[in-house]
Amino acid sequence: MLYEKTEELIGKGGYSSVYICKKKGKDSNQTYAMKISLEQQNNSSKNHLLIEYKILKRLIGGIGIPKVYYYGKENDNIFLVQELLGNNLSQEMKKRKNKFSKKTFISIALQMISRIEFLHSYGFIHCDIKPDNFVLNLEKENENVNENNNAKDNLIIYLIDYGLAEPYINLKTKEHKKLKEQQGPKGTFDFCSINNHMGISLSRRDDIESLAYCLIYFYLGKLPWSSRNSSIKSRENIMNAKIEFCSFGKNIKNLHKNLCKILDYATRLQFEEKPNYKYLKDLVKEME
């Protein structure tokens, strides 16, 4: 293999660990991110790194899409080498004491919508939209969001981790897949859609509902049903808290009315319906 990992672990998820790596035999200080699959040791039948590699190859050249350099197997391990990026938005929130400025919030929200729209335009849904999966460019990290918590014009947000992504259409015929029950929820409980909790097959609407929860988290600095809350631990309790919030809690104190509109719109989308991305962006822009 052309790349070798360092001992610096920079992330770990459900199906892979992520290390800093460099090219072998090169004097360059260029560094990359190497994902190493955990699935064989977990006896998984699904190769999420291969799924991610194939999707990233389709999306190549898109704004806010990580560059991918290598996929392969060696010594019973599966590797994916891609562009090294910076902090995710959860980390950025913590750095800023759980509060983005209005200008930064709007810049981030608009780009998140654009990334999801771009992915959907290629026939895929992400299935794990959450703050951890939106990251800053490493080289621009410090200059994009400055000490005064203001976003500069060149702020670029990347959408990462496509291992759970799937097509919502038949990629050959372009026919939308049929509504059916799935095996269980995908993604992260705090941010997954109510339909996802209920085991209903996912479509574009579920990415949009997860986006709405992300924006509420950025705006309020927390989610009412956070799994880190000791009083709300189970998936069922989190789902019930979301149902109650979507039904009665959208007038929560300090929550902007346009975020209520975004959440209401997301939860009313039909299974095969194409989201109106422009409408969502306009609601965000009106928050200035």
Legacy VTK file of the C-alpha trace (Angstrom):
# vtk DataFile Version 3.0
C-alpha trace
ASCII
DATASET POLYDATA
POINTS 288 float
0.000 0.000 0.000
1.191 3.503 -0.844
0.156 4.940 2.514
1.083 4.217 6.099
-0.791 5.320 9.186
0.739 7.109 12.115
-0.220 6.296 15.692
-2.410 9.390 15.893
-6.029 8.296 16.218
-8.314 11.186 15.237
-11.706 9.515 15.250
-13.670 6.331 15.776
-17.154 5.431 14.604
-19.388 2.430 14.365
-17.576 0.858 11.444
-14.088 2.385 11.299
-11.212 4.034 13.143
-9.543 7.075 11.588
-5.801 7.803 11.739
-3.446 10.411 10.338
-1.405 8.856 7.511
1.347 9.772 5.046
2.558 8.462 1.721
5.364 5.943 1.924
8.794 6.987 0.660
7.875 10.647 0.399
9.672 13.547 2.040
6.519 15.634 1.850
4.780 16.608 5.063
1.404 16.115 3.356
-0.971 14.222 5.645
-4.213 12.375 4.952
-6.986 10.632 6.845
-6.939 6.831 6.799
-10.058 4.920 7.761
-9.500 1.338 8.843
-12.533 -0.928 8.917
-13.682 -2.412 12.228
-16.274 -4.567 10.528
-14.355 -7.809 10.232
-13.738 -7.912 13.951
-17.418 -7.096 14.447
-18.401 -9.865 11.990
-20.300 -7.400 9.810
-21.582 -8.595 6.440
-21.540 -5.059 5.009
-18.452 -3.245 3.755
-19.262 0.364 4.676
-15.851 1.644 3.542
-16.467 0.283 0.052
-19.889 1.945 0.018
-18.287 5.236 1.080
-15.518 4.931 -1.518
-17.951 4.307 -4.385
-20.187 7.215 -3.393
-17.259 9.625 -2.978
-16.009 8.653 -6.437
-19.427 9.574 -7.859
-19.460 12.908 -6.021
-15.889 13.853 -6.933
-15.401 17.568 -7.582
-18.402 18.725 -5.589
-17.984 21.676 -3.223
-17.622 20.428 0.343
-17.056 16.810 -0.721
-13.864 15.148 0.631
-11.315 14.012 -1.934
-10.690 10.272 -1.882
-7.263 8.876 -2.777
-7.149 5.144 -2.096
-9.229 2.108 -1.229
-7.793 -1.353 -0.702
-7.271 -4.413 1.479
-4.084 -5.583 3.163
-3.472 -8.200 5.875
-7.212 -8.737 6.373
-7.727 -4.992 6.900
-9.755 -2.644 4.700
-8.445 0.894 4.187
-9.842 4.134 2.814
-7.551 7.160 2.411
-9.117 10.562 1.912
-8.597 14.257 2.435
-7.689 15.269 5.982
-10.168 17.811 7.318
-10.545 19.867 10.468
-12.916 20.099 13.402
-16.487 18.927 13.091
-19.312 21.276 14.018
-19.871 19.634 17.398
-16.265 20.415 18.278
-16.663 23.969 16.986
-19.757 24.402 19.156
-17.857 23.293 22.254
-15.009 25.701 21.449
-17.556 28.509 21.385
-19.396 27.496 24.556
-22.314 26.014 22.603
-23.134 29.212 20.742
-22.517 30.276 17.144
-22.943 33.892 16.130
-25.932 34.590 13.898
-23.681 35.147 10.876
-21.827 31.884 11.450
-25.078 29.988 12.039
-26.572 31.220 8.772
-23.420 30.453 6.771
-23.253 26.948 8.226
-26.973 26.262 7.739
-26.987 27.361 4.092
-23.992 25.177 3.289
-25.461 22.169 5.073
-28.584 22.459 2.926
-26.427 22.767 -0.217
-24.387 19.664 0.658
-27.519 17.605 1.235
-29.087 18.930 -1.965
-25.953 17.988 -3.925
-25.931 14.452 -2.511
-29.635 14.025 -3.263
-29.096 15.207 -6.850
-26.911 12.130 -7.388
-29.629 9.783 -6.152
-28.301 9.147 -2.634
-29.435 9.905 0.899
-26.915 10.229 3.734
-28.857 8.512 6.554
-26.644 9.954 9.301
-26.973 13.734 9.134
-25.567 15.136 12.387
-23.150 17.893 13.508
-20.247 15.416 13.770
-20.519 14.706 10.038
-20.066 18.324 8.950
-16.476 19.533 9.207
-14.232 22.482 8.401
-11.387 22.461 5.946
-8.216 21.810 7.960
-6.141 24.566 6.347
-8.925 27.148 6.697
-10.150 26.088 10.120
-8.659 28.958 12.112
-9.215 31.696 9.572
-12.789 30.736 8.633
-14.251 31.095 12.104
-12.286 33.708 13.968
-11.955 34.525 17.651
-14.908 36.889 17.469
-17.099 33.974 16.357
-17.818 35.505 12.959
-17.849 33.562 9.712
-15.721 34.808 6.875
-16.829 34.647 3.249
-14.621 31.665 2.432
-16.012 29.361 5.132
-16.406 25.893 3.620
-18.313 23.111 5.344
-17.706 19.515 4.252
-20.158 16.633 4.507
-18.374 13.404 5.504
-19.031 9.733 6.409
-21.047 8.097 3.642
-20.822 4.541 4.960
-24.526 4.436 5.836
-25.639 6.263 2.691
-27.879 4.511 0.208
-29.674 5.257 -3.065
-33.254 6.421 -2.762
-33.833 5.714 -6.446
-32.888 2.957 -8.849
-29.713 4.512 -10.248
-30.399 3.046 -13.714
-34.120 3.646 -14.139
-34.296 6.705 -11.796
-37.470 5.219 -10.291
-37.972 6.047 -6.606
-37.711 3.088 -4.263
-40.874 1.823 -2.598
-41.912 2.514 0.971
-41.309 -0.455 3.252
-40.195 -1.378 6.729
-36.476 -1.648 7.405
-34.593 -3.781 9.898
-34.058 -1.014 12.426
-32.957 2.600 12.799
-29.834 3.849 11.044
-27.564 6.621 12.201
-27.474 8.531 15.478
-30.526 8.499 17.755
-30.319 12.172 18.758
-30.577 13.369 15.150
-32.358 10.615 13.208
-35.919 11.154 11.988
-39.046 9.865 13.697
-39.738 7.565 10.743
-36.204 6.230 11.107
-36.911 5.420 14.768
-40.061 3.588 13.688
-38.238 1.392 11.184
-39.726 2.962 8.061
-37.457 2.990 5.004
-35.613 6.245 4.504
-35.817 8.855 1.759
-34.827 12.488 1.226
-37.303 13.701 3.838
-35.372 11.943 6.597
-32.136 13.794 5.801
-34.111 17.057 5.934
-35.668 16.223 9.302
-32.216 15.389 10.677
-30.985 18.713 9.280
-33.765 20.488 11.198
-32.622 18.855 14.449
-29.025 19.932 13.717
-30.106 23.543 13.228
-32.134 23.483 16.435
-29.072 22.125 18.248
-26.857 24.880 16.833
-29.396 27.564 17.683
-30.260 26.443 21.229
-26.962 24.782 22.122
-28.729 21.530 23.043
-31.550 19.162 22.128
-34.424 18.475 24.523
-34.066 14.717 24.004
-30.278 14.447 24.041
-29.154 10.865 24.692
-26.585 12.349 27.048
-29.463 13.412 29.277
-29.654 10.814 32.045
-33.455 10.998 32.092
-33.746 10.104 28.389
-31.718 6.995 27.637
-33.600 4.592 25.373
-34.304 4.931 21.664
-38.022 4.716 22.396
-37.842 7.570 24.905
-35.894 9.728 22.459
-38.468 8.990 19.730
-41.369 9.870 22.024
-39.648 13.098 23.075
-39.262 14.059 19.395
-42.910 13.267 18.637
-44.001 15.447 21.545
-41.644 18.240 20.508
-42.799 18.167 16.872
-46.444 18.207 17.989
-46.379 20.655 20.890
-42.902 22.013 21.479
-42.204 24.054 18.386
-43.117 27.205 20.250
-40.307 26.528 22.714
-38.892 29.667 24.242
-35.925 31.171 22.357
-36.434 28.958 19.269
-36.662 31.089 16.117
-40.001 30.807 14.313
-38.246 29.946 11.026
-36.639 26.889 12.614
-40.124 25.818 13.664
-41.190 26.247 10.023
-38.241 24.164 8.804
-39.042 21.358 11.232
-42.753 21.486 10.392
-41.933 21.365 6.674
-39.546 18.436 7.152
-42.032 16.344 9.110
-44.775 16.953 6.515
-42.723 15.832 3.499
-44.048 12.736 1.734
-41.880 9.658 1.167
-41.146 10.320 -2.527
-41.413 14.110 -2.397
-38.467 16.229 -3.507
-37.575 18.764 -0.801
-37.770 22.436 -1.714
-34.177 23.338 -0.894
-34.644 26.947 -1.985
-37.531 27.361 0.464
-35.332 26.037 3.273
-32.498 28.388 2.324
-34.872 31.342 2.142
-36.140 30.601 5.664
-32.538 30.564 6.911
-31.682 33.820 5.116
-34.713 35.495 6.701
-33.112 34.888 10.103
-30.472 37.586 9.421
LINES 1 289
288 0 1 2 3 4 5 6 7 8 9 10 11 12 13 14 15 16 17 18 19 20 21 22 23 24 25 26 27 28 29 30 31 32 33 34 35 36 37 38 39 40 41 42 43 44 45 46 47 48 49 50 51 52 53 54 55 56 57 58 59 60 61 62 63 64 65 66 67 68 69 70 71 72 73 74 75 76 77 78 79 80 81 82 83 84 85 86 87 88 89 90 91 92 93 94 95 96 97 98 99 100 101 102 103 104 105 106 107 108 109 110 111 112 113 114 115 116 117 118 119 120 121 122 123 124 125 126 127 128 129 130 131 132 133 134 135 136 137 138 139 140 141 142 143 144 145 146 147 148 149 150 151 152 153 154 155 156 157 158 159 160 161 162 163 164 165 166 167 168 169 170 171 172 173 174 175 176 177 178 179 180 181 182 183 184 185 186 187 188 189 190 191 192 193 194 195 196 197 198 199 200 201 202 203 204 205 206 207 208 209 210 211 212 213 214 215 216 217 218 219 220 221 222 223 224 225 226 227 228 229 230 231 232 233 234 235 236 237 238 239 240 241 242 243 244 245 246 247 248 249 250 251 252 253 254 255 256 257 258 259 260 261 262 263 264 265 266 267 268 269 270 271 272 273 274 275 276 277 278 279 280 281 282 283 284 285 286 287
